[in-house]
Every structure is written in C-alpha cells, then in structure tokens.
C-alpha cells in the first residue's frame, strides 16, 4: 500500500467505493459573521426607523393595548397564557 508521503504528503482517505469526496467549502471566519450580523442589524434599523415616530391608531389599538385588561396587568404568566390561547376581538394574538 502506498504511503501518504509518496503522493505529495496528502493523507486524504478515500471513502468506501473508491471515490474521493470534494473538499469542504471554507467556513466563514468569526469576524465575517460579526460583520454580516452588524450589517443586517443596521439595515433592519434603517428600514424600520420611521416606526419610532408613529403613535397608536384608533382602529383597534385601544381594544388590543390601551384598554385591554390583560395587557394592563403587565407581563405575567396569566397574561402570556391568555395571549397564546384566546381569539379575543376575533383575531389570534
């Protein structure tokens, strides 16, 4: 059996069947991942920056938020359970 040194020093083993696997794609470096995440956050913030200037609308915000007893109780187990199990105001929350 030939030694790896006889073939340029490569010690890649062949899987059963005799065909070599293609080399794996290079993995992104952590710095690239941080840069990609930062760009995505900035693009998202830029896209939705106008939302910060918007107020509530009278269409249904009073029923869902400002006059809703479950919301006014604050964030607790009962209000979270209510939000995920009710169809109040004919809509799923």
N, C-alpha and C positions, 0 to 999 in steps of 0.2 A: 504494500500500500504506500502511495507517495506521501511524503511528509509535507506539512504546510510550507516549510521553507523552500521546497522545490518549486513552488508556484508563486513566487514573488512575496512570500510572507503572509499571504491572506489565509486565514484559518476559518473560512466560512464553511459550515457543514451543509450538506445538501439534505433536504427533507426526503422521506421515502418517495420513491417514484423517479428519482434522479433529476428533477428539475430544480434549479435554484430559485429562491424567492427574490422578487425585485427588492431593491434597497428601500428601507422605510423612508417616508417623507421627513424632512427635517422638522423638528418640533420648534415652535416659536419660543424665543427666549423670554424670560420674565419681564425684561424691560419692554419688549414689544407688546406683551399682554397688558402691562400697565398703561402704555401709550394708547393702545386700542380702547381700553376701558375709559380712559380720560377723554378721548375724542368722542366716544359715544355719550358720555355724561354731558359734555359741553354742547353737543348737537341737540340732545334732548332738551336741555335747559333753554337753549336758544329757540327751539321750536315752540316751547310752551311758555315763554316769558310773558306773553300777553295775558295769560290766565291770572296772574297775580293782581292785575288791575281790575278784574271783573268782580262784581258783587253777586249776591244771590238774586235769583229771578223769582217772580211771583207765580210762575207757572205751577210748580209743585214743591219748591224748596221748603215752604212753610210746613207742609204735611210730612215731608221726609226729614227735615232737620230742625228748624226753629221752633216748631210746635209739637214735635214728636217726643212723647214721654220717655220712650226707651233711650233716645239719644240724649235727652236732657239729664238722665240718670248718670251718665258718664260711661266710661268703658269698664264693664264688669262682665262676669260670666253670664248673667241673665240677659244682658243686652246683646252680647255676642251670639248667644244661643237663639235669641229672638230674630236677629238679623239673618241667620242662616236657615231658619225653619219656617218663616212666615211669608205670606204673599200679601202683606198689608198694602193697601192702596192699589190692589190688583196687579202688582209687579213683584217679581222675585228680587230680593236685595242682594 
